[in-house]
Amino acid sequence: MRCSFEFPSKSRTALVALTLMISAAAAGSAWAQESGQVFVANYLGDAVTMWPLPTTGDKAPSFTILESIGASPHQIAVNHRAGELIVANNVLYTVSVFDRATGTLKRTIGGPSTGITRPTGVAIDETRAEIYVANDWGHSITVYDELANGDTAPKRAITSWALIAPAGLAVDIVNDEIIVADYGDNSILTFARTANGFVDPQRRIRGAGLSLPQGIALDLTHNEILVAESSFFTPNAGSVLAFNRTDDGVLAAPLRKIEGSATKLCNPFSVAIDYLKDQIVVASANFGLGSCTHAVTTYSRTATGNVAPVRMIAGGATTLNYPTSAAILYGATLSITNKPSSGNVTGGSPVIYNITATAGGGTVLNANLADTLPTAGVLTWGLSGTDAGACTLVGNQLNCAFGNLLKGQSKSIKVTATTLQSSCAPISNQATASYNSGDAFRLASSPIATVNVKCK
C-alpha cells in the first residue's frame, strides 16, 4: 500500500508571487560564503531562509526568498558553480532556480511535459550540468539539463517497482549512481546514474529501523549514506541514521543512529553535511502529532545515541515554518592550471608541463590531483617541482595527495619528457582534481594544453 502525507493547509492568503531580498549583499559576499551559510526551505512559509554559520538560537534570518504563494518548497540544492539555488516546489509541481546571491528567479521547470508531480527531492550534478528530481506522486526520478526552462521533457526518467514514494536524493559523481530515500517503501535505493525507463535498483537497504526515510546526504569522504527518517506517525520522534554506501539488503542495524528526546529531532526531513566543521545539519518539520519545535539542529558527524545538538536555530524570530530541507554552502573552489614551458618544440627536445592547484574562496579539503600523461607511444615522464613530494608517478599515471589547502594556497609540480628526434605529432595533456569545498565533493579540471612538435 502506498504511503502518502497530507500536509497542513496554508495560512497565507495573498494571491501574488513575491520575491523578498533581505541583506542580499551579505548573502552574496565572498566573506559570507567563505564563513559558511545554511539555506532552509520552509514548507508552509513558501520561503527559503539563510543564516551564516555558526548561527544558533532565536535569530532572524540574514536573507529570505519568498516563493510563489502555495509553492510549498520541499527540498533545495545549491549549485556551487553557477551560483544558483534550486527549489523543488511540492504543491506547484515545479522546480525553481534562483540566483543564490540576490534571490532573483531565473528559471522555472514545470508543465505536463516535464513529468514533475509532487516533487519531494532535488539534486544537482555540477560535473554533468544536470538536475535530478524525485517525484512522489509520479513514482519516478526525472533528469533535466541544468538550463532547462518551462515545459521541458526530461532527458531521462527512472521508474521502478521499488519507487513508491521517493523523497530526498543525491547524485554520486564518482561511482555514477543515484541514491534516493523512499518513504513509501521504507528503503534507501541506489540506481545507475544513467538509468532510463523501468529498471531495478542496484541496491536496496531495508530494515535497520528505517521508518519513513525522507532526506539523504552522501558522504564520499567517509563512504557513507546519511538518512533523516521522519517517523511521521510517532509524536516528537525521528532519527538520523548512517549506513555504508555499499550496504544492501535487510540490515539488522545502521552504523550509527541519533535518536531520543535530548536530540530535539522532531520529524526530521533532511540532513546535510558540513565537512569543514565535521558536523551534520538537520531540518525538523513537525508534521506529525507531537508538540516539539520546528528547528535546524547541528551535531557532530560521528554523533550517535541520545545526544544534544551542538547548535539549534529555533524560535519566533527565525520565521521557521515547517522546515523540510537544509543545504550548506561554502565558497571554496580549486582551480587547476597546466601550462607548457613552450607551446612549440623540436623533436628531440623536452616537453615540460607546469601544473598548479590553487584554493580560492575558502579552505579546500582533501585535494587530490590526477593526470594520465600522454605517452605518444614512447614518452617517459619525470617528476620535479616544489610539491613533488606529495606525488607518485607510475608509468604515465600521476597522482598527488595535496591535502587541505587554505584560501590562496597553491601546490605546484613539473612533469618532463623528451620527445624523439623523429617526433612531429602534437602532445596534449589535461590534469584533473577531486576536492571537498566544505559542503560537497567536487571535481575540477585544467584546460587541455597542447605542445606542437616539429620534426627535426
Stockholm file with secondary structure:
# STOCKHOLM 1.0

chainA/1-456         MRCSFEFPSKSRTALVALTLMISAAAAGSAWAQESGQVFVANYLGDAVTMWPLPTTGDKAPSFTILESIGASPHQIAVNHRAGELIVANNVLYTVSVFDRATGTLKRTIGGPSTGITRPTGVAIDETRAEIYVANDWGHSITVYDELANGDTAPKRAITSWALIAPAGLAVDIVNDEIIVADYGDNSILTFARTANGFVDPQRRIRGAGLSLPQGIALDLTHNEILVAESSFFTPNAGSVLAFNRTDDGVLAAPLRKIEGSATKLCNPFSVAIDYLKDQIVVASANFGLGSCTHAVTTYSRTATGNVAPVRMIAGGATTLNYPTSAAILYGATLSITNKPSSGNVTGGSPVIYNITATAGGGTVLNANLADTLPTAGVLTWGLSGTDAGACTLVGNQLNCAFGNLLKGQSKSIKVTATTLQSSCAPISNQATASYNSGDAFRLASSPIATVNVKCK
#=GR chainA/1-456 SS CCCCCCCCCCCCCCCSCCCCCSSHHHHHCHHHHHHCEEEEEETTTTEEEEEETTCCBSCCCSEEEECCTTCCEEEEEEETTTTEEEEEETTTTEEEEEETTTCCEEEEEESTTTTCCSEEEEEEETTTTEEEEEETTTTEEEEEETTCCBSCCCSEEEECTTCSSEEEEEEETTTTEEEEEETTTTEEEEEETTCCEECCCSEEEEETTCCSEEEEEEETTTTEEEEEECCTTSTTCCEEEEEETTCCEEESCCSEEEESGGGTCCSEEEEEEETTTTEEEEEECCCSSCCCCCEEEEEETTCCBSCCCSEEECSGGGTCCSEEEEEEECCCEEEEEEEESCSEEETTSEEEEEEEEEEESSCEEEEEEEEECCCTTTCCCEEESTTGGGEEEETTEEEEEEEEECTTCEEEEEEEEECCTTCCSCEEECCEEEEECSSSEEEEECCCEEEEEECC
#=GC SS_cons         CCCCCCCCCCCCCCCSCCCCCSSHHHHHCHHHHHHCEEEEEETTTTEEEEEETTCCBSCCCSEEEECCTTCCEEEEEEETTTTEEEEEETTTTEEEEEETTTCCEEEEEESTTTTCCSEEEEEEETTTTEEEEEETTTTEEEEEETTCCBSCCCSEEEECTTCSSEEEEEEETTTTEEEEEETTTTEEEEEETTCCEECCCSEEEEETTCCSEEEEEEETTTTEEEEEECCTTSTTCCEEEEEETTCCEEESCCSEEEESGGGTCCSEEEEEEETTTTEEEEEECCCSSCCCCCEEEEEETTCCBSCCCSEEECSGGGTCCSEEEEEEECCCEEEEEEEESCSEEETTSEEEEEEEEEEESSCEEEEEEEEECCCTTTCCCEEESTTGGGEEEETTEEEEEEEEECTTCEEEEEEEEECCTTCCSCEEECCEEEEECSSSEEEEECCCEEEEEECC
//
